[in-house]
């Protein structure tokens, strides 16, 4: 293992869209990487990826991949995470997992560093990265909850196909070029269209919508908070937008909300719609912050507000949040942990 100040890092799913972005973010945030180990499926073995000034060969993921690793950043899908995250934790690595596999597990903290960084202290080897849409929503809502007391949340999301990874981006490109073929990751054409996530859960909600609800309850430690969501794919290459309606215990006006948000970590307020200044997916593309605008009263609710929230879903919604969790671990000195007897 490297020292606690320069931990050894493994990236699982290193050749994927989020994995490659993790490498970019590690570099941009000047993360103190000791040894770097790039892991992926056997078909990617031998591929060369560049990090900082060096080339690294991708290794095939296997049961012995994590000896000597301090932090393992996972972005290879739920099945891989369910199989290999406990193996990595048993080898002494702290796993930061980007899939949905561990988000609701009672032993795995679900962490957004700007919102509930102290939850990291309770980890037992696996820390879960929330859903991309949940992350950007709660970065914006948590400081407002603290100031005014949330009593109701209703969100509609406008999500990029990039949320489905490289194949989602390629599907949109192919459809726009009128050369789409093979199996699409979406149930309908996504170019020039709006598409719901697969709706196969109870009461007509999609899994994406249920994730936002359940994760909000866990991260805010507010299991009784009324939350509802409608999640839609829209044909933008990068960035998720969210129209959020919220109600509070205490009176709040838009200027008070702006002031709170302008002083909150990880947020950029762009709220001069009369001058056409408000968040857009193109504004957020390639950036790590959450952008908030169109802050206005909801006249249909007592103490209600409308917000428009945009973030790069591959960055803050995935790679950046994971790296920020890793940075918190380093800041806390990579404290020792004891994995449960069975995950």
N, C-alpha and C positions, 0 to 999 in steps of 0.2 A: 504493500500500500504506500501511497504518497503521504506526505505530511498533511495534517489537518488544514493547513493554510493553502496547500496545493493538492487537492484531492485527486485521486484517479477517477476518471469518468468513463462510463460505458454508455454509448447511444445505441439502443436497440431499435431497429427500423431505420438505420442511418441513411439508407438510400431513398427513402420515401420523402414526400413533400414536407411533412413536419420534421422528420429527422434531419434533413438538410438545413431546414430553417433553424433548428436547434443549434447546429454548428455555427451558423451565421450569428445567432444571438449570443452564444458563448463568446465569440470573438468581439462583437460590438460592445458588449457589456464588460469586456475585459475580465472575464471570469478566470480565476486562477487555476487553470487546468494543469495537473501533473501529467500522468500517463493518460492517453486517450485511446479508447478501444471502440472501434466501429463494428457493429454486429448487424447482421441481416440474414435473410434466408440463404440457403445453399446456392440458389441461382445467381445471387449477387456476390458470392465469394470471389475475392480477387479484384473486384472493382476498386479503383483508386479515387479517393476523395481528398480534396485539399482543405487543410485547416491551418489558419495563420500562414506560416511560411514552410509548412511541411506537407508531404503527401502521406496518406494513410491507406493501407489496404483493408478492405472490408473482410471481416472474418465471418464464417458461418456460425450462427447461433447454436449453442449446444449446452448440455448440463454443466460443463466445466468452464463456461465462458466468464464466470464472475469472480474467480479467485483473485484477490488483490484489488478488487474494485471497491471504491468508497461510495460512489453515487451512480446509480444506473437510471438513465432517462429512457423510458419506454414509450415508443409510438409505433407499435406494430400490430395493433388490433387486439380485441378482447380475448380471443382464444390463446394467442401467444402470451398475453399478460397473465391469464389464469394459470398457464402451465409454468412459465418461467419466473414470474415475480417472486413466488415463494422460494424458488431455488436460489435466486439472487440474494434475497433477504437472509436465507440460511447460511449463505457464504459470507455474510457480513456487510453486504452493500445495502444502502438505503435506496429503495426504488421510488422514483417519481413517475407514476403511470398516467399516460394520457388517454387511455381507453376508458370505457364505461365499466370495466370488469370489477373494480374495487370501490367505486364511488360511494355506494351505500353500505359497504361492509362496516360493521360496528368497530372493528379494530383499525380501520384505515381512515385517518383524518382526510377531509375534503377541503382543500386549502386554496384560497386566493390571498396572496401575501398582503395586499392593501386592506383586506377585510378581516381575516382571522389568522394571522401569522402564528399566534401563540398556540393554535391547534397542533402545530408541528411537534410540539414538545411531547404529545401523547402518542407519537407514532411508534409502531413496533416492527418497522422495517419496510412498510409500504405506505406511501402517501399518494392520494389520488388527485389528479388534475380534474377540475370540473368540466362540464360541457362548455363549449366555446360560447354559446349564447348566454348561459348562466353567468359566466365570468364577467362579461362586459356589463350585463345588467346590474350585478351586485356591486361592482366597482363604483357604479353611479349611485345605486340606491342605499348602500350601507351608510355613507356619511349623512344622508338625509334621514335614514332611520334613526341614527344616533341623535340627530338634532331635533327631530319632530315626531318620531314614533310612527312607523308604518302600521297601517291597519288593513290595507288592501292593495294588491298588485294585479294588474292585468296587462299582459304584454303580447304584442304581435310582432313576429320576427320576419325579416326579409333577408334570407340567407343565401350566400354565394354557393354555387356548386363545388367550390374548393373545399367545403366542409366534408365532402366525400373523398377528399384526397386527390392525388394526381389524375385518377380516372375520371373524376368529376370535372376537373378543368379541361381535360382532353375531350370529354363528351361535348361540352359547350363549344369548344373550338371546332370540333368535327361537324356539329350541327350547323354552326354559322357558315362553315365552308361547304355545307350540303354534301358531306361525304361520310356521315355517321354510319357505322356498321358495327356488328357484334352486339354484345349484351350491354345495355346502358345501366348505370347505377341508379337511374331514376325511373319511376313507373310511366312517365310521359315525357315527351319532348320538352327540353328545358329552354332552348333558345326561343326568344320572343314569347315566353310563356310564364305562367306561375304554376308551381307544382307543390303539392303537399308531400310531406314525408309519409312513409307507409303507415296507413291507419289500420292497425290490427290489434289495438289494445282496448281496455274496457272503456265503456261509455263514449266510444267514438274518438278518443284522444290518440294521437300518435305517440310513439315511444319518445320522440324528441320533446314533445310537449310535457309528458309525464316526468322526463328527466329534469326539466327546468323547475317544475313544481317541487319535486322531492329534494333536489339539490339545494334550492333556496331555503327550504325548511332546515336542512342539515347545517348549511354554512352559517346561517344567521342564528341557529339554535332557537328557531321560532316555529315549532311544529304545527301550531294552530293558526299561523298567518294565512289568511285567504289569498291564494295565488292561482291565477289561471293564465293559460298561454295558447296561442295559435301560431304555428311555425310553418313558414312557406319558403320554398326555394324560388329565387329570382335570378335572371340571367346577367349577373355581374361577376367578373372574374375573381375579385377578392373583396372581402369585407362583408360583415353582417350589419344590417340596420335593424333597429328595434323601436317601435312606437310603444311607449310605456305610459299607462295611466296608473297613478298612485293616489292613495288617500292616507291622511295622517291623523294622529290623535290631536295634535295641536295646530292652531292656525299657522299658515305659511303662505307667503306671497312669492311670486317669481323672483324678485330681487333677493330675498332672503335665501332662496334655494341656490341662485347663482353664486352668491357669496360663499355659501358652504361648499359648493362644488369647486369653485376656483381655489379653495384652500385645501382641497383633499388630494391625497397622493394618486398619481397615475391618471389624472383627468385633465383634459384640455376642453375648456368651455369655448364654443364657437356659437354665439347666440345674438347675432344681429341680422335676423331674417329680412328686415326692411332693406338691408344692403346686400341681400343674397349671401349672407355669411351664416352658414350652418353646416353641420357635418355631412359629408358624403362618403361613399365607399372609396372613391378615388383619393379623397383627402387622407383617409386612414390607411390606405394601402402601403405596406412596408414600414409602418410605424408601430410602436409598442404601447402607446397610450390609448385610453378610451376617450372618445370625443362626444360631448354632450351639447345639445342645442335645442331650439324651439321650446324653451321652458316657458310654459304658460298655464294659466289657471284652467282647471277643469270645472266649468260652471255647472256640470251635472252632479257634482259631488261636493259635500262639505269638506273643506280643507283638502281639495283635490288639485293635482297638477298633471299636465302632460309633459313628457320628455321625449326627445329623439336622441338615440344613443347609437354610435357607430364604432366599430373596432375591426382591425385586421384579425380575422378569425384564425388564421394560421399562426400569427404571432401572439398577441395577447390572449387569444382564445385557445392556444395550445403551447407552442414552443416557448414563447417568452414567459408565460406563467410558470412553466416547468423549470426554466432556468432560474427564475426568481425564487422559486421554492428551494432549489439547490443552493442559491446564494444565502438564503436564510439558514440553511443547514450549516454552511461553512461559518457564518456569523456566530452561530450557536456552538461552534466547536465540534461538530459532528459527534454529539453525545452518544454514548453506548446505548444499545437497545436490546431487548429480548423478544425475538419473534414468538408468537403464540405456538402452542404445541401443534396446532393444525390451523391452516388458513381455510 
